[in-house]
Amino acid sequence: MPMAKVPAAAKKLVPTATESTTATGTRRVRLSRALATKPQKLKLVSDRYKIPDNEYADLMALKKRLLLLNVNIKKSELLRAGLMLLVAMGDIQLKKAVAKLKIVKAAQTTN
């Protein structure tokens, strides 16, 4: 049985050993390595904040409300969600929202 001829275009699809070491071949390897890398983890920053007890009660009420909606959320996640909403606001809306806050001076602790 005679062997069928392979079209020239099909031969070009499979690189030979010499072609794989060319610049194009190494670029392919580098690209595949770059795509295989894991995304960087976000760095978490720890800080302390004090809020008035009535606003803390609002925070806990929102947390309970979300639990009734079958959404388990931490307080920090709830605060981050609120921050996302503030960031998405326009300048006028943001200014109005901040104007509604009462300035509270934290009591100094003595050690």
C-alpha positions as YAML, in Angstrom:
chain: A
units: angstrom
residues:
- id: 1
  name: MET
  ca: [0.00, 0.00, 0.00]
- id: 2
  name: PRO
  ca: [1.55, 3.37, -0.97]
- id: 3
  name: MET
  ca: [1.82, 6.04, 1.75]
- id: 4
  name: ALA
  ca: [-0.34, 9.09, 1.27]
- id: 5
  name: LYS
  ca: [1.48, 12.37, 0.82]
- id: 6
  name: VAL
  ca: [1.24, 14.79, 3.75]
- id: 7
  name: PRO
  ca: [0.42, 18.33, 2.63]
- id: 8
  name: ALA
  ca: [3.14, 20.93, 3.25]
- id: 9
  name: ALA
  ca: [0.80, 23.00, 5.43]
- id: 10
  name: ALA
  ca: [0.29, 20.07, 7.80]
- id: 11
  name: LYS
  ca: [4.05, 19.59, 8.14]
- id: 12
  name: LYS
  ca: [4.45, 23.19, 9.36]
- id: 13
  name: LEU
  ca: [1.96, 22.63, 12.23]
- id: 14
  name: VAL
  ca: [4.34, 20.29, 14.06]
- id: 15
  name: PRO
  ca: [7.68, 21.94, 14.87]
- id: 16
  name: THR
  ca: [10.78, 19.88, 14.43]
- id: 17
  name: ALA
  ca: [13.47, 19.57, 17.12]
- id: 18
  name: THR
  ca: [15.48, 22.41, 15.60]
- id: 19
  name: GLU
  ca: [12.46, 24.71, 15.33]
- id: 20
  name: SER
  ca: [11.47, 24.23, 18.98]
- id: 21
  name: THR
  ca: [14.71, 25.82, 20.18]
- id: 22
  name: THR
  ca: [14.21, 28.97, 18.14]
- id: 23
  name: ALA
  ca: [13.12, 32.24, 19.70]
- id: 24
  name: THR
  ca: [9.50, 31.49, 18.87]
- id: 25
  name: GLY
  ca: [9.66, 28.18, 20.73]
- id: 26
  name: THR
  ca: [11.12, 29.74, 23.85]
- id: 27
  name: ARG
  ca: [8.51, 32.46, 23.75]
- id: 28
  name: ARG
  ca: [5.83, 29.79, 23.72]
- id: 29
  name: VAL
  ca: [7.38, 28.15, 26.77]
- id: 30
  name: ARG
  ca: [7.66, 31.48, 28.59]
- id: 31
  name: LEU
  ca: [4.06, 32.34, 27.75]
- id: 32
  name: SER
  ca: [2.80, 29.00, 29.01]
- id: 33
  name: ARG
  ca: [4.80, 29.44, 32.24]
- id: 34
  name: ALA
  ca: [3.40, 32.94, 32.69]
- id: 35
  name: LEU
  ca: [-0.14, 31.69, 32.23]
- id: 36
  name: ALA
  ca: [0.45, 28.81, 34.64]
- id: 37
  name: THR
  ca: [1.58, 31.04, 37.52]
- id: 38
  name: LYS
  ca: [-0.81, 31.59, 40.38]
- id: 39
  name: PRO
  ca: [-2.21, 35.08, 41.01]
- id: 40
  name: GLN
  ca: [-0.57, 36.94, 43.85]
- id: 41
  name: LYS
  ca: [-2.32, 36.85, 47.21]
- id: 42
  name: LEU
  ca: [-3.65, 40.11, 48.58]
- id: 43
  name: LYS
  ca: [-1.73, 41.48, 51.52]
- id: 44
  name: LEU
  ca: [-3.99, 41.90, 54.54]
- id: 45
  name: VAL
  ca: [-3.55, 44.92, 56.76]
- id: 46
  name: SER
  ca: [-4.62, 44.74, 60.39]
- id: 47
  name: ASP
  ca: [-5.82, 47.90, 62.12]
- id: 48
  name: ARG
  ca: [-8.04, 48.86, 65.06]
- id: 49
  name: TYR
  ca: [-11.08, 51.07, 64.87]
- id: 50
  name: LYS
  ca: [-13.62, 52.25, 67.41]
- id: 51
  name: ILE
  ca: [-17.22, 52.98, 66.50]
- id: 52
  name: PRO
  ca: [-20.17, 54.17, 68.58]
- id: 53
  name: ASP
  ca: [-22.26, 51.42, 70.17]
- id: 54
  name: ASN
  ca: [-25.40, 52.33, 68.18]
- id: 55
  name: GLU
  ca: [-23.48, 51.90, 64.88]
- id: 56
  name: TYR
  ca: [-22.06, 48.62, 66.16]
- id: 57
  name: ALA
  ca: [-25.64, 47.53, 66.88]
- id: 58
  name: ASP
  ca: [-26.52, 48.45, 63.27]
- id: 59
  name: LEU
  ca: [-23.59, 46.35, 62.08]
- id: 60
  name: MET
  ca: [-24.80, 43.36, 64.10]
- id: 61
  name: ALA
  ca: [-28.38, 43.88, 62.87]
- id: 62
  name: LEU
  ca: [-27.15, 43.80, 59.27]
- id: 63
  name: LYS
  ca: [-25.21, 40.64, 60.01]
- id: 64
  name: LYS
  ca: [-28.32, 38.94, 61.48]
- id: 65
  name: ARG
  ca: [-30.39, 40.16, 58.53]
- id: 66
  name: LEU
  ca: [-27.92, 38.55, 56.12]
- id: 67
  name: LEU
  ca: [-28.01, 35.32, 58.14]
- id: 68
  name: LEU
  ca: [-31.79, 35.22, 57.58]
- id: 69
  name: LEU
  ca: [-31.02, 35.47, 53.86]
- id: 70
  name: ASN
  ca: [-28.64, 32.47, 54.20]
- id: 71
  name: VAL
  ca: [-25.54, 34.66, 53.77]
- id: 72
  name: ASN
  ca: [-22.88, 33.95, 56.37]
- id: 73
  name: ILE
  ca: [-20.61, 37.00, 56.58]
- id: 74
  name: LYS
  ca: [-17.98, 38.31, 58.96]
- id: 75
  name: LYS
  ca: [-18.07, 41.83, 60.36]
- id: 76
  name: SER
  ca: [-14.92, 42.74, 58.45]
- id: 77
  name: GLU
  ca: [-16.47, 41.51, 55.19]
- id: 78
  name: LEU
  ca: [-19.58, 43.57, 55.87]
- id: 79
  name: LEU
  ca: [-17.44, 46.66, 56.46]
- id: 80
  name: ARG
  ca: [-15.55, 45.98, 53.22]
- id: 81
  name: ALA
  ca: [-18.86, 45.73, 51.33]
- id: 82
  name: GLY
  ca: [-19.85, 49.13, 52.73]
- id: 83
  name: LEU
  ca: [-16.48, 50.53, 51.68]
- id: 84
  name: MET
  ca: [-17.06, 49.23, 48.14]
- id: 85
  name: LEU
  ca: [-20.38, 51.10, 48.06]
- id: 86
  name: LEU
  ca: [-18.72, 54.31, 49.25]
- id: 87
  name: VAL
  ca: [-16.00, 54.01, 46.62]
- id: 88
  name: ALA
  ca: [-18.62, 53.57, 43.89]
- id: 89
  name: MET
  ca: [-20.47, 56.77, 44.90]
- id: 90
  name: GLY
  ca: [-20.10, 60.02, 43.08]
- id: 91
  name: ASP
  ca: [-18.47, 62.99, 44.82]
- id: 92
  name: ILE
  ca: [-21.75, 64.68, 45.79]
- id: 93
  name: GLN
  ca: [-23.28, 61.49, 47.19]
- id: 94
  name: LEU
  ca: [-20.09, 60.70, 49.11]
- id: 95
  name: LYS
  ca: [-19.99, 64.18, 50.60]
- id: 96
  name: LYS
  ca: [-23.62, 63.84, 51.75]
- id: 97
  name: ALA
  ca: [-22.99, 60.43, 53.29]
- id: 98
  name: VAL
  ca: [-19.94, 61.63, 55.22]
- id: 99
  name: ALA
  ca: [-21.81, 64.75, 56.37]
- id: 100
  name: LYS
  ca: [-24.35, 62.50, 58.12]
- id: 101
  name: LEU
  ca: [-21.64, 61.05, 60.38]
- id: 102
  name: LYS
  ca: [-21.20, 62.48, 63.83]
- id: 103
  name: ILE
  ca: [-17.63, 63.20, 64.83]
- id: 104
  name: VAL
  ca: [-16.78, 61.06, 67.82]
- id: 105
  name: LYS
  ca: [-13.63, 61.52, 69.84]
- id: 106
  name: ALA
  ca: [-12.32, 58.23, 71.16]
- id: 107
  name: ALA
  ca: [-11.57, 58.20, 74.86]
- id: 108
  name: GLN
  ca: [-7.90, 57.76, 75.62]
- id: 109
  name: THR
  ca: [-7.05, 54.64, 77.51]
- id: 110
  name: THR
  ca: [-4.62, 54.78, 80.39]
- id: 111
  name: ASN
  ca: [-2.34, 51.86, 81.04]
...
